[in-house]
Amino acid sequence: MGLAVNLARDNHPEIREAVRTLCAQFDSAYWQQIDEKRTYPEAFVAALTKAGWMSALIPEEFGGSGLSLTEATVIMEEVTRSGGNAGCCHGQMYNMNTLLRHGSAEQKKKYLPQIATGKLRLQAMGVTEPGAGTDTTKIKTTAVKKGDRYVVNGQKVWTSRLQHSELMILLARTAARSEKKTEGMSVFLVDTKSKGLEVRPIRNMVNHETNQVFIDNLEIPAENLIGEEGKGFRYILDGLNAERILIAAECVGDGYWFIDKATAYAKDRVVFDRPIGENQGIQFPIAESYMEIEAANLMRYKAAGLFDQHKPCGAEANMAKHLCAKASWEAANVCLQTHGGFGFAAEYDVERKFRENRLYLVAPISTNLILSYLAEHVLGLPRSF
Ligand SMILES: Cc1cc2nc3c(=O)[nH]c(=O)nc-3n(C[C@H](O)[C@H](O)[C@H](O)COP(=O)(O)OP(=O)(O)OC[C@H]3O[C@@H](n4cnc5c(N)ncnc54)[C@H](O)[C@@H]3O)c2cc1C
């Protein structure tokens, strides 16, 4: 790739163009209304599904389009770049990898074609628990094998899109915590309409459907175990790398949206008889922020490329998510500041995107934990926990 290539414009132009055209049907008034009413963007997700974007990662033999993760990130980037909120649909992309990479032939045959048509959605993932946030190995939800089923008891928190998904990826303990902290957890594919799941929504800063889940004697058929019992943490980590890379791309889309919006406003808004964009005090933060997004975007492509080649990408996925989340958050601040008071008015969308983007410095993994991963696993510094 030549140095002059502008990644945002030239990488997979045919996907960008098609997703942009679809997103253009869902304008800023649509997203404002959805945000104000705190409802799920059903029409938008249905259109994405009908156009085949929600099944992008499903191999063609199962009815999907067999795209790579890199291409999937382009879809997500275009959603946020268009002014939309990709939190309603990204779950299907990263959860898919757990099933694709670790599911059995029977599971794929049973579920993938139905997900490809949109009959089933695989949008939810239950990992986080009230007593085990970042420290996943402390999860207390247990799955006990009884004959041909597992019986699950426990509690999850922040389980997103559960009410808009027929299937959930669930992490539960199948053996007591031992010396090898990462062993003893298993991943299951759960029918979200099963008995034994009580769901209570959590109202939060953004319009992101997320829930507390109380699990009381939930029965899961044994054939819904993904991969080997006790090895689930490893499978989840694989999925989390995909999640981080997809979210990095969403942040890149946000970042370009903030830069475009700030630039347009700076050219237009006249104060002291001249456009505010003539002042270097306004120009420089926008230019700097643009540069940071371009740089962070390179790490997003590096991480996505490694993932697609099935190469280790933990460090790159973490760095991509961190750099893109930071760069886009900086762009969000610059955009808000450029708009002055109008940045706070809902009709400009800046305050909504500002809130939506802020999430990604915390979830799916917070800044400190990424720094700690790099310090210990890449730089070999002593462990702090
Ligand atoms: C809107 C939303 C949607 C979500 N969706 C999902 C979902 O679908 N499925 C799911 O499983 N989870 C989901 N999550 C959970 C999310 O992944 C967690 O919130 C995130 O991983 C952080 O965990 P925590 O909130 O428990 O923070 P904690 O682990 O309690 O940490 C709190 C703070 O302390 C810091 N910290 C902790 N330990 C250390 C240390 N040793 N050194 C330095 N700093 C430290 C952390 O970085 C963080 O800033 C969602 C969260 C939100 C807000």
The ligand as a Tripos MOL2 file, in Angstrom:
@<TRIPOS>MOLECULE
LIG
   53    58     1     0     0
SMALL
NO_CHARGES

@<TRIPOS>ATOM
      1 C1        -22.7650    0.0030   28.0830 C.3       1 LIG1
      2 C2        -21.9880   -1.2350   28.4380 C.ar      1 LIG1
      3 C3        -22.1820   -2.4060   27.7180 C.ar      1 LIG1
      4 C4        -21.5120   -3.5740   28.0670 C.ar      1 LIG1
      5 N1        -21.7960   -4.7380   27.3990 N.ar      1 LIG1
      6 C5        -21.2870   -5.9170   27.8640 C.ar      1 LIG1
      7 C6        -21.7080   -7.1630   27.3070 C.ar      1 LIG1
      8 O1        -22.4890   -7.2120   26.3480 O.2       1 LIG1
      9 N2        -21.2410   -8.3100   27.8650 N.ar      1 LIG1
     10 C7        -20.3810   -8.3130   28.9130 C.ar      1 LIG1
     11 O2        -19.9890   -9.3900   29.3560 O.2       1 LIG1
     12 N3        -19.9330   -7.1430   29.4590 N.ar      1 LIG1
     13 C8        -20.3790   -5.9550   28.9630 C.ar      1 LIG1
     14 N4        -19.9700   -4.7560   29.5310 N.ar      1 LIG1
     15 C9        -19.0540   -4.7780   30.6760 C.3       1 LIG1
     16 C10       -17.6760   -4.2020   30.3610 C.3       1 LIG1
     17 O3        -16.9380   -5.1040   29.5950 O.3       1 LIG1
     18 C11       -17.0280   -3.8480   31.7150 C.3       1 LIG1
     19 O4        -17.7400   -2.7430   32.2480 O.3       1 LIG1
     20 C12       -15.5760   -3.5330   31.5900 C.3       1 LIG1
     21 O5        -14.8630   -4.6720   31.1850 O.3       1 LIG1
     22 C13       -15.0040   -3.0320   32.9040 C.3       1 LIG1
     23 O6        -15.3770   -3.8740   33.9580 O.3       1 LIG1
     24 P1        -16.0500   -3.2500   35.2760 P.3       1 LIG1
     25 O7        -17.0950   -2.2890   34.8340 O.co2     1 LIG1
     26 O8        -16.4940   -4.3360   36.1670 O.co2     1 LIG1
     27 O9        -14.8800   -2.4460   35.9280 O.3       1 LIG1
     28 P2        -13.9320   -2.9480   37.1310 P.3       1 LIG1
     29 O10       -13.2510   -4.2110   36.7440 O.co2     1 LIG1
     30 O11       -14.6940   -2.9110   38.3920 O.co2     1 LIG1
     31 O12       -12.8520   -1.7750   37.1530 O.3       1 LIG1
     32 C14       -13.1990   -0.4450   37.5810 C.3       1 LIG1
     33 C15       -12.0520    0.4960   37.2220 C.3       1 LIG1
     34 O13       -10.8840    0.0900   37.9330 O.3       1 LIG1
     35 C16        -9.8060   -0.1050   37.0100 C.3       1 LIG1
     36 N5         -8.9740   -1.2170   37.5100 N.ar      1 LIG1
     37 C17        -9.3730   -2.4480   37.9360 C.ar      1 LIG1
     38 N6         -8.3030   -3.1740   38.2990 N.ar      1 LIG1
     39 C18        -7.1920   -2.4090   38.1160 C.ar      1 LIG1
     40 C19        -5.7900   -2.5870   38.3030 C.ar      1 LIG1
     41 N7         -5.2930   -3.7380   38.7400 N.pl3     1 LIG1
     42 N8         -4.9610   -1.5590   37.9900 N.ar      1 LIG1
     43 C20        -5.4490   -0.3850   37.5410 C.ar      1 LIG1
     44 N9         -6.7600   -0.1530   37.3290 N.ar      1 LIG1
     45 C21        -7.6210   -1.1410   37.6240 C.ar      1 LIG1
     46 C22       -10.4550   -0.4330   35.6760 C.3       1 LIG1
     47 O14        -9.6130   -0.0970   34.5960 O.3       1 LIG1
     48 C23       -11.7080    0.4600   35.7280 C.3       1 LIG1
     49 O15       -11.3870    1.7510   35.2840 O.3       1 LIG1
     50 C24       -20.5960   -3.5580   29.1510 C.ar      1 LIG1
     51 C25       -20.3660   -2.3690   29.8550 C.ar      1 LIG1
     52 C26       -21.0540   -1.2140   29.5200 C.ar      1 LIG1
     53 C27       -20.8200    0.0450   30.3250 C.3       1 LIG1
@<TRIPOS>BOND
     1     1     2 1
     2     2     3 ar
     3     2    52 ar
     4     3     4 ar
     5     4     5 ar
     6     4    50 ar
     7     5     6 ar
     8     6     7 ar
     9     6    13 1
    10     7     8 2
    11     7     9 ar
    12     9    10 ar
    13    10    11 2
    14    10    12 ar
    15    12    13 ar
    16    13    14 ar
    17    14    15 1
    18    14    50 ar
    19    15    16 1
    20    16    17 1
    21    16    18 1
    22    18    19 1
    23    18    20 1
    24    20    21 1
    25    20    22 1
    26    22    23 1
    27    23    24 1
    28    24    25 2
    29    24    26 1
    30    24    27 1
    31    27    28 1
    32    28    29 2
    33    28    30 1
    34    28    31 1
    35    31    32 1
    36    32    33 1
    37    33    34 1
    38    33    48 1
    39    34    35 1
    40    35    36 1
    41    35    46 1
    42    36    37 ar
    43    36    45 ar
    44    37    38 ar
    45    38    39 ar
    46    39    40 ar
    47    39    45 ar
    48    40    41 1
    49    40    42 ar
    50    42    43 ar
    51    43    44 ar
    52    44    45 ar
    53    46    47 1
    54    46    48 1
    55    48    49 1
    56    50    51 ar
    57    51    52 ar
    58    52    53 1
@<TRIPOS>SUBSTRUCTURE
     1 LIG1         1 GROUP 0 **** ****
